Amino acid sequence: MKRIVQLLIAVTVVAVLGGIYFTRAGHAPKNQPPLMEMNASALDGFQAEFNQTSASLRVILLLSPT
């Protein structure tokens, strides 16, 4: 019985720490603009910034969870 309780505590701790790790906000590397969430209100600013840098290589990567 004691071993089962220890196993349940260990699994709970791992699950909580994994949840914290995967739900925290991401951070951009130094000298890179911060990450931005794309939504309808941010689209105009994104388009303006994208069009300003037309002389350099630009990549848009769209990822979907499905």
C-alpha positions in Angstrom: 0.0 0.0 0.0 2.9 2.4 0.8 4.4 1.7 -2.6 1.2 2.6 -4.4 0.9 5.9 -2.5 4.5 6.8 -3.4 3.8 5.9 -7.1 0.7 8.0 -7.2 2.5 11.0 -5.6 5.4 10.6 -8.2 2.9 10.4 -11.1 1.1 13.5 -9.8 4.3 15.5 -9.4 5.4 14.6 -12.9 1.9 15.5 -14.3 1.9 18.9 -12.5 5.4 19.8 -13.6 4.7 18.7 -17.2 1.5 20.8 -17.2 3.4 23.8 -16.0 6.2 23.3 -18.6 3.8 22.9 -21.5 1.4 25.8 -20.6 3.9 28.5 -19.9 4.4 31.2 -22.5 7.3 30.9 -24.9 10.2 33.3 -25.0 12.0 34.6 -28.1 15.8 34.5 -28.3 17.8 37.6 -27.7 17.9 40.1 -30.7 14.6 38.7 -32.0 11.2 40.4 -31.6 8.9 38.7 -29.1 6.5 36.1 -30.2 3.1 37.3 -31.1 -0.3 35.7 -31.2 -2.1 36.1 -34.5 -5.7 37.3 -34.2 -7.8 39.8 -36.1 -6.6 42.8 -34.2 -2.9 42.0 -34.7 -3.2 41.2 -38.4 -2.8 44.8 -39.6 0.3 45.4 -37.7 1.8 42.1 -38.9 1.0 43.0 -42.5 2.7 46.4 -42.2 5.8 45.0 -40.6 5.9 42.2 -43.2 5.7 44.6 -46.1 8.5 46.9 -44.6 11.1 44.1 -44.9 10.6 43.3 -48.5 14.3 43.4 -49.3 15.1 40.4 -47.1 14.0 36.8 -46.9 10.6 36.4 -45.2 9.0 33.2 -44.1 5.6 32.6 -42.7 5.0 29.3 -40.9 1.5 28.4 -40.1 1.0 25.5 -37.8 -2.3 23.9 -36.9 -3.0 21.4 -34.1 -5.2 19.3 -36.4 
